[in-house]
Amino acid sequence: TVMVTGTTDRFLCIPYGLLWTEVTASNLLLLDETGRVLEGDGEIDATAFFIHKAIHKTGVVCVLHTHQPYASALCCTKGFRVRMCHQNSLRFFDEIAYDPTFNGLVLDDTEGERLVDVMGGKSVLFHANHGVIVCGPTVAEAFDDMYYLERCCKVQILAMSTGDELNDVSDPVAKKFKEDCASDGGKANWAKQHFDALKRGLLRGPGRIFCE
Protein backbone atom coordinates (compact mmCIF):
# COMPACT_ATOMS: atom_id res chain seq x y z
CA THR A 1 0.00 0.00 0.00
CA VAL A 2 1.05 3.60 -0.53
CA MET A 3 -0.30 6.79 1.02
CA VAL A 4 -1.70 9.21 -1.59
CA THR A 5 0.43 12.35 -1.85
CA GLY A 6 -1.02 15.24 0.11
CA THR A 7 -3.20 13.05 2.35
CA THR A 8 -2.84 11.00 5.52
CA ASP A 9 -6.01 8.93 5.14
CA ARG A 10 -6.08 7.80 1.49
CA PHE A 11 -4.18 4.81 0.18
CA LEU A 12 -3.62 2.91 -3.06
CA CYS A 13 -3.72 -0.87 -2.95
CA ILE A 14 -3.65 -3.75 -5.41
CA PRO A 15 -7.01 -5.57 -5.73
CA TYR A 16 -6.92 -9.05 -4.23
CA GLY A 17 -6.82 -11.91 -6.71
CA LEU A 18 -4.88 -10.36 -9.59
CA LEU A 19 -1.72 -11.79 -11.08
CA TRP A 20 1.18 -9.34 -10.99
CA THR A 21 1.02 -9.24 -14.79
CA GLU A 22 -2.57 -7.99 -14.54
CA VAL A 23 -1.88 -5.09 -12.19
CA THR A 24 -2.04 -1.67 -13.83
CA ALA A 25 -2.13 1.92 -12.61
CA SER A 26 -5.81 2.17 -13.52
CA ASN A 27 -6.96 -0.90 -11.57
CA LEU A 28 -5.41 0.10 -8.25
CA LEU A 29 -7.98 0.66 -5.51
CA LEU A 30 -8.32 3.92 -3.60
CA LEU A 31 -9.02 3.22 0.08
CA ASP A 32 -9.82 5.28 3.14
CA GLU A 33 -8.16 4.71 6.52
CA THR A 34 -10.61 1.91 7.39
CA GLY A 35 -9.91 -0.05 4.20
CA ARG A 36 -13.20 0.92 2.53
CA VAL A 37 -12.91 1.05 -1.26
CA LEU A 38 -13.61 4.59 -2.49
CA GLU A 39 -12.66 4.12 -6.13
CA GLY A 40 -11.97 1.09 -8.29
CA ASP A 41 -13.34 -2.42 -8.70
CA GLY A 42 -12.42 -5.33 -6.49
CA GLU A 43 -11.64 -6.15 -2.90
CA ILE A 44 -8.58 -5.85 -0.69
CA ASP A 45 -6.90 -8.54 1.37
CA ALA A 46 -8.37 -7.46 4.71
CA THR A 47 -5.86 -9.48 6.74
CA ALA A 48 -3.03 -7.49 5.16
CA PHE A 49 -4.69 -4.10 5.56
CA PHE A 50 -5.08 -4.58 9.31
CA ILE A 51 -1.28 -4.54 9.40
CA HIS A 52 -0.72 -1.87 6.77
CA LYS A 53 -3.12 0.70 8.19
CA ALA A 54 -1.53 0.45 11.63
CA ILE A 55 1.88 1.16 10.11
CA HIS A 56 0.56 4.01 7.96
CA LYS A 57 -0.84 5.67 11.10
CA THR A 58 2.76 6.27 12.17
CA GLY A 59 3.29 8.42 9.06
CA VAL A 60 4.90 5.79 6.81
CA VAL A 61 4.16 6.43 3.12
CA CYS A 62 4.81 3.02 1.52
CA VAL A 63 4.39 -0.41 3.10
CA LEU A 64 5.47 -3.55 1.24
CA HIS A 65 4.80 -7.03 2.59
CA THR A 66 6.06 -10.14 0.84
CA HIS A 67 6.85 -13.81 1.34
CA GLN A 68 9.95 -13.71 -0.87
CA PRO A 69 11.82 -17.02 -0.59
CA TYR A 70 15.19 -16.26 0.99
CA ALA A 71 13.99 -13.66 3.51
CA SER A 72 11.02 -15.88 4.37
CA ALA A 73 13.35 -18.85 4.78
CA LEU A 74 15.26 -16.94 7.46
CA CYS A 75 11.91 -16.24 9.14
CA CYS A 76 11.50 -20.01 9.48
CA THR A 77 14.73 -20.51 11.45
CA LYS A 78 15.12 -20.28 15.23
CA GLY A 79 17.74 -17.55 14.95
CA PHE A 80 16.06 -15.64 12.07
CA ARG A 81 18.56 -12.80 12.09
CA VAL A 82 20.14 -10.96 9.17
CA ARG A 83 23.86 -11.15 9.87
CA MET A 84 26.15 -8.29 8.91
CA CYS A 85 28.25 -10.65 6.79
CA HIS A 86 27.93 -9.04 3.35
CA GLN A 87 27.97 -5.54 1.90
CA ASN A 88 24.28 -5.72 0.98
CA SER A 89 23.46 -6.55 4.61
CA LEU A 90 25.15 -3.43 5.96
CA ARG A 91 22.49 -1.06 4.61
CA PHE A 92 20.14 -2.71 7.14
CA PHE A 93 22.40 -2.25 10.16
CA ASP A 94 20.18 -1.57 13.20
CA GLU A 95 17.20 -1.16 10.86
CA ILE A 96 15.49 -4.54 11.31
CA ALA A 97 12.98 -5.50 13.99
CA TYR A 98 12.28 -9.17 14.72
CA ASP A 99 8.93 -10.55 15.85
CA PRO A 100 9.21 -14.10 17.23
CA THR A 101 5.43 -14.46 17.71
CA PHE A 102 3.20 -15.87 14.99
CA ASN A 103 -0.50 -15.58 15.85
CA GLY A 104 -2.01 -16.84 12.60
CA LEU A 105 -4.18 -14.72 10.32
CA VAL A 106 -4.51 -11.05 11.27
CA LEU A 107 -8.23 -10.53 11.77
CA ASP A 108 -8.42 -7.29 13.74
CA ASP A 109 -6.58 -4.08 14.58
CA THR A 110 -4.94 -5.54 17.69
CA GLU A 111 -2.33 -7.57 15.83
CA GLY A 112 -1.45 -4.70 13.50
CA GLU A 113 -0.91 -2.41 16.49
CA ARG A 114 1.22 -5.08 18.17
CA LEU A 115 3.45 -5.36 15.11
CA VAL A 116 3.90 -1.57 15.05
CA ASP A 117 5.08 -1.76 18.66
CA VAL A 118 7.51 -4.53 17.76
CA MET A 119 8.89 -2.48 14.85
CA GLY A 120 9.63 0.44 17.15
CA GLY A 121 10.16 2.84 14.27
CA LYS A 122 12.47 0.56 12.28
CA SER A 123 11.84 0.25 8.55
CA VAL A 124 12.06 -3.56 8.27
CA LEU A 125 10.23 -6.30 10.17
CA PHE A 126 11.01 -10.01 10.11
CA HIS A 127 7.89 -11.87 11.24
CA ALA A 128 8.59 -15.43 12.41
CA ASN A 129 6.99 -18.21 10.35
CA HIS A 130 5.58 -15.64 7.97
CA GLY A 131 7.54 -13.06 5.94
CA VAL A 132 8.89 -9.53 5.88
CA ILE A 133 7.57 -5.97 5.88
CA VAL A 134 9.59 -3.10 4.42
CA CYS A 135 8.60 0.56 4.80
CA GLY A 136 9.85 3.62 2.97
CA PRO A 137 9.20 7.30 2.29
CA THR A 138 8.63 6.49 -1.41
CA VAL A 139 7.69 3.42 -3.43
CA ALA A 140 11.14 3.46 -5.03
CA GLU A 141 12.98 3.47 -1.69
CA ALA A 142 10.78 0.77 -0.16
CA PHE A 143 11.18 -1.42 -3.25
CA ASP A 144 14.94 -0.88 -3.38
CA ASP A 145 15.28 -1.98 0.24
CA MET A 146 13.02 -4.98 -0.38
CA TYR A 147 15.14 -5.95 -3.40
CA TYR A 148 18.45 -5.75 -1.55
CA LEU A 149 17.02 -7.40 1.55
CA GLU A 150 16.24 -10.49 -0.51
CA ARG A 151 19.72 -10.39 -2.06
CA CYS A 152 21.49 -10.21 1.29
CA CYS A 153 19.31 -13.02 2.69
CA LYS A 154 20.17 -15.17 -0.32
CA VAL A 155 23.90 -14.59 0.17
CA GLN A 156 23.61 -15.36 3.89
CA ILE A 157 21.72 -18.61 3.31
CA LEU A 158 24.23 -19.70 0.67
CA ALA A 159 27.08 -18.88 3.04
CA MET A 160 25.35 -20.77 5.88
CA SER A 161 24.96 -23.79 3.58
CA THR A 162 28.75 -24.20 3.46
CA GLY A 163 28.71 -25.11 7.14
CA ASP A 164 31.49 -22.63 7.80
CA GLU A 165 31.17 -19.84 10.36
CA LEU A 166 29.85 -16.53 9.02
CA ASN A 167 32.39 -13.72 8.99
CA ASP A 168 30.49 -10.70 10.34
CA VAL A 169 31.57 -7.11 9.74
CA SER A 170 32.15 -5.17 12.95
CA ASP A 171 29.38 -2.86 14.20
CA PRO A 172 31.43 0.35 13.74
CA VAL A 173 32.24 -0.49 10.12
CA ALA A 174 28.65 -1.57 9.40
CA LYS A 175 27.30 1.64 10.95
CA LYS A 176 29.72 3.82 8.94
CA PHE A 177 28.83 1.99 5.72
CA LYS A 178 25.12 2.62 6.28
CA GLU A 179 25.73 6.30 7.07
CA ASP A 180 27.92 6.75 3.98
CA CYS A 181 25.23 5.23 1.75
CA ALA A 182 22.60 7.62 3.10
CA SER A 183 24.77 10.75 3.00
CA ASP A 184 23.82 13.53 0.56
CA GLY A 185 20.69 11.61 -0.44
CA GLY A 186 22.79 8.95 -2.15
CA LYS A 187 20.69 5.93 -1.16
CA ALA A 188 17.41 7.65 -2.11
CA ASN A 189 18.86 8.69 -5.48
CA TRP A 190 20.13 5.17 -6.19
CA ALA A 191 16.68 3.80 -5.34
CA LYS A 192 15.02 6.18 -7.79
CA GLN A 193 17.48 5.26 -10.55
CA HIS A 194 16.94 1.55 -9.85
CA PHE A 195 13.15 1.92 -9.91
CA ASP A 196 13.18 4.06 -13.06
CA ALA A 197 15.37 1.50 -14.83
CA LEU A 198 13.01 -1.33 -13.91
CA LYS A 199 10.04 0.65 -15.25
CA ARG A 200 11.89 1.28 -18.51
CA GLY A 201 12.52 -2.45 -18.73
CA LEU A 202 8.83 -3.18 -18.26
CA LEU A 203 7.93 -0.71 -20.99
CA ARG A 204 10.08 -2.65 -23.45
CA GLY A 205 8.23 -5.92 -22.86
CA PRO A 206 4.80 -7.42 -22.16
CA GLY A 207 4.87 -5.81 -18.70
CA ARG A 208 4.27 -2.42 -20.30
CA ILE A 209 0.56 -2.70 -19.46
CA PHE A 210 1.45 -1.57 -15.92
CA CYS A 211 1.10 2.10 -16.93
CA GLU A 212 -2.32 1.73 -18.54
C-alpha positions, 0 to 999 in steps of 0.5 A: 500500500502507498499513502496518496500524496497530500493526504494522511487517510487515502491509500492505493492498494492492489485488488486481491486476486490479480496476477502481478502481470494484470496489475495496472495503474488504472486498476489500483484501488483507492481506500480510506483509513478503514480499508473501505474502497472509495474508487476502483473495482475489487476487494482488498486482502483485509488481513493485510490491511489490518497490518498496513493501516496500523503502520501508515498511522505512524506516518509511513508512506509506503508499506510492502509485505512479501513472502519472498523465498530467501527472507522468508526462509530466514523467518523459518529458522530459530535464529532468524537474524540478518547477519552483517556478513555481506555488503548488501546486509550493511544497509540494514544495520540496526534497521530490522525488527524481529517478531518471534510471535506468529498468531495466525491470520490477522483478523483485527486491529490488535495484531497490526498495532502489536506489530507496530510496537515490535517495529519500534520505528524501524523500517524492516520487520522479520515476522517469524513463520511468515515473511517480511515488511519493508517501509519507505518514504517512497515506493522506489525506496521501499522497493529498493530496500526490499530488493536488496534485503532479498539479495542479502538473505540469499547470500547469507543462506548460501554462506550458511549452507557451506557449514562454515562460520559466518564472517560478520563485519564489525558494528562500527564499520557496518554503521559507517557503511550505512551512514555513507550510503545515506549521506547527501541523499545517495541511497534515495537517489540510487533507489530512484534510478533503480526503480526508473530503470526497472520501469523502462525495462517493463515498458520494453516488454509485455509488462508495459501494461502496468502504466495503462 
